[in-house]
Amino acid sequence: MSHPHYQQPGYYPPRRMNGMAIAALITAVLCAPVGIVLGVVARKQIRQTGEEGWGMATAGMIIGVVLTVLWALAFVLWVVLAVWLYREIGDMPLPR
C-alpha cells in the first residue's frame, strides 16, 4: 500500500507594510490635516503596490477628519465666546 506524499505548504514572505500608512496613523494624532493627506496618499500607493497597511491608512484618515472637525468646532466656539464676552463687557456701566 502506498502512502500519499504530503508536501509542506509553501512559504510566502509577508507583504511589506506601507510606511506612509504608518505615518498617516501617527500624524493623524499629532497634526490631523497631515494625517488625512498621508492617509489618502498611502491608500493610493497600497492599491498600486499591494502592500499591507490599508486599515492603518484608513484609520489615519478617519482620526484626522474627526480631530480636524473637533478643532474647527472648538475654534468656532472660541470665536463666538470671545465676541459674546466683548459685547457683554461693552454693555457694562463704567465705574465712576
Secondary structure, DSSP 4 states (H G I P E B T S, - for coil): -PPPPPPPPPP-PPPPBPHHHHHHHHHHHHSHHHHHHHHHHHHHHHHHH--B-HHHHHHHHHHHHHHHHHHHHHHHHHHHHHHHHHHHHHTSPPP-
